[in-house]
Amino acid sequence: MPVSKDEMFFNSRVKIERARQHVRELGEELGEYFKTKPYRVVVEKDPDSDNHLWTLRVKNEVPGNLSEIIVDTTRKLKASLDLLASDLVSMAGGKAKKISFPFGNDAAAFEKMMKQSNLASAGDDIVEIVRALKPYRGGNELLRALHDLGATDRQKTLIATVHYGGIKDFQKSRGNDPLSIVNDARCGNIHDGMVIASLPPASNARIGKIFQPILK
């Protein structure tokens, strides 16, 4: 009795749904973490000049479990692609053994991995669809990153980090005169005591002034 498409892709859908649960969990954990206002920007005196140092101070470090959630998510998604490739080969009448979704370091390496993955037995139309996804560096970077994270050695430790993304709606001024406006700044990985900028004094940013930064 032929197997329906829904049945063939069941295992992939299970992996994807589990990944979605991980993503929801990650969102909840991040929300709780950011509620603690874990970082702040403090205007401090530069001991070597008349400037002020805009310095990042850390209240709470990034929870270690965030890395595990991210890795678990990517492994589930990568597994869903391998299962999908296997099902596509089965639907085409091929033997679904040692089938995997191909990735490559670049376009040339991807073509080599395409052959080694045995996905060609799923048919030319499937091969062209996968080729159009460009799952390699210089092509679809996010898809390639999924592969890299999903293939991480379990003995290695991945550490989630925070990046500084600026201060929302802030305009540095002297008196009534605006001195500078900085939007969409980004730097990282950030750490306690990291100096974002050394700037002349401003009337709305005196020593000891605290700002809540945008975090990425």
Buried (B, 14 or more C-beta within 10 A) or exposed (E): EEEEEEEBBBBBEBBBEBBEEBBEBBEEBBEEBBEEEBBBBBBBEBEEEEEBBBBBBBEEBBBEEBBBBBBBBBBBBBBBBBBBBBBBBBBBEBEBEEBBBBBBEEEEBBEEBBEEBBBBBBBEEBBEEBBEBBBBBEBBEEBBEBBEBBEBEEEEEBEBBBBBBBBEEBEBBEEEEEBEEEEEBEBBEBEEEBEBBEBEBBEEBEEEBEBEBBBE
